[in-house]
Amino acid sequence: MSEPNPGRDLARASSVGRPRSGEVDRAIVAAALRLLGERGPARVTVEGVAEYSGVAKTTIYRRYRNRRELLRASLRFVADLPKPSAELPTPERLVVLLEQFREGLEEVVGLRVVATLFLEADDPEFAETFRRYVLTPRLNLLLRVFQDGVAAGELRPGVDYRRVVDMLVGSYFARFAIDGAVARDWPRSVLSLVLPLIAPTPPTDRRAT
């Protein structure tokens, strides 16, 4: 028995009778994500997606004027991951966001994107699209959670939290470059090192000795 394949199954469903618009849209995006994970960003083209999805190129072009729009649509799942509840403590919200960051890279788009980001000249269109529509919004969301933590008195004010975000995300890429993989406990382990450094300063005991 063959393994389930969302892209193939969506394309097959779309080929039975007159496909509904939603089925075609899902088949296109599923095929783009399969191509991205299996063969890398360079293969995510209208032609490649048409071959993987079974959807005619003319149909794809009616939805997406060019490869940039197609890439943006295929990456929307990563960009639109749900935000952690504001009722969670700041450390737990950060854990959720870091886990989503890793999930987006490893399980949705595939780790081939990491190499593409470092070797931008190989596929500048994908690198720019990924940074603009996926990476930057995710990093900005991390930054906002840190700022919320400051406002709630959970974190120390006056810290350059953009640099803190850079260090957290950079630790993922560094570990991937060194080991080829990142431990599953990475979000909690890296935060356990950072959070004590940015915890609120305890109030000064005015009962001087």
N, C-alpha and C positions, 0 to 999 in steps of 0.2 A: 504493500500500500504506500502510495506516495505521501510525502509530508505535506501538511497544509501550507499553502502559499497565498497570502492575502492578495498580492498583485495579480497572480494568475487566476484566482477564484473570482476576483472582481471583474477582470476582463472577460472571463467566461460567462458570468452572469449578464454582463452588458451585451454579449453577442446573441443572447436568446431573445427573439422577438425584437421589438423596437425599444432600444435602451432608453431608460429615463435619464434626464439630465444629471441627477444626483449620482446615479450609478457610473456614468461616464466620468464625472469629476473624480469620484473615488478611485476608479481604475487608473486614471492618469496619475494621481498623486501617489497611489500605492506603487505603481511602476517606477516612478521617479525615485522614490525612497529605496526600492529594491536595487535599482541601478547604482544609486549613491553608495549604499552599503556594500554591494558585491563587486562593483567595478570602478568605483571612485567618481568624483565630481565630473571629470572630463567626459564621461559617457552619458551624463544627464543632458541630453539634447532632445529636440522635438523628434528627430528620427529614432533615437534610441528608445524613447518613451513610447512612441508609436509601435515599435517592434515588440516591446515587453508587454504593453497593455492590450494590443489588438485594436486600439482606437486609431482611426485614420488621421494622418497628419493634418489634413484640412480641418478636421474636428478640433484637434488640439490648437491649431492656429486661430480658430474662432474664439477660443477662450484665452489664449496667451499670445500676445503679439510677438514675443521673442523669448530667447532662452532665459533672460533675466527674470521675466515674469513667471516663467515655469519654475525656476529655481526658488523664487520667493514663495510660491504656492506650496512647493514640496517641503519647504522648511517651516511652514506655518505651524505644524504640529509642535515643533520644538519651541517656537516663539510663544505659543499660546498655552504652554503648560500652566495648570492652575496655580495661583499664588497661595502660599501657606496662610492659614487662618491668622488674622491679627490678634486672636485671643491667645495664641501660643506665646510662651516666653521667647524673648529674642534669640537665645541660643538654639532653640528647637526650630524656629523659623529659618535660621541660617542653615541648619542641618538639612532641612527639606530642600532649600534652594540649591545647596551643593550636591545633594543626591540627584536632583533634577538635571543639574548641569552635566554630571557624569552620565546619567541615563541618556540624555540627548545626544552626547557624543558617541557613546559606546553601543547603544541599542537602537537608536533611531536613525542617525545618519552614518554611523560607522566611523571607526578611528582613522580611516583614510583621509578624513577631512583635516586631521591634525597636520599631516604632512603637507597638505595643500595650503594651509594657512602659513606654514613656515616657508614653503616654496611658492610664493605668490606669483612669480613670473610664469609658472606652469599653467595656472588657471586664474588670472586676476579677476575675471568676472565672478567666479564662484567665491573667491576669497573676500571680495568686497561685499557681495550679497550676504554671505554668512556673517561677516562682522557687523554689518548694518542691521540686519533683521533678526539675528539670533543672539550673537555674542554680546553686543552692546546693550540691548534691552535687558538681558539676564544680569549683566554686571551692574547696570543701573538699579535693578531691583534689589540686588544684594546691598548696594550702597544705601538705598532708602531704608532697608531693614536696620542697618547699623544706625542711621540717623534717627529712626523711630526709637531704637534702644537708648540713645542718648536722651531723647525727649522724655522717655519714661523713667529715666534715672537708673537704667540697668547698665549703661556703659558710660565711660568717662568722656566728657566733652573735651574739645580742643585737640582731638586726634585727627590726623589726615586719613580718614576712612577710605578714601579712594585708593590710597597706597595699601591699606589693609586688604581691600578686595583684590588688588593686583597680586599681593603675596599669596593669598589663598588660592586663587585660580592658577597662578604661576606654579604653585607647588604640585598641582595636578600634571601640568605639562612637563615639569622637570622629572617627576617620577615616571611618567610614561616614556620620556626620552631615555632615561637610565635603565629601567627595567622592562620596558615594553608592555607594562600593565600597571594598574593602580589598585591597591588593596581595597577591599569592599568597605573597610572601616575608615577610609580616608577622610570623609567629612568630619566625623567626630574626633578622629585623632589630630587632625590639623587644627581644629577649633580648640581642642584642649590645650594646645600650646599658645594660641593667640589670645583667647578670652581672658586669662589671668592678667595679661599685660594691659588690657583696656577696661578692666573692671573699675567701677567707681572708686574714687579715692575715699577711704573711710574718713568720717568727720573727725576733726581734731578734738581731742579731749581737753576741754578748757580748764579742767581741774588740775592746773599745773602743780607739779610737785615742788 
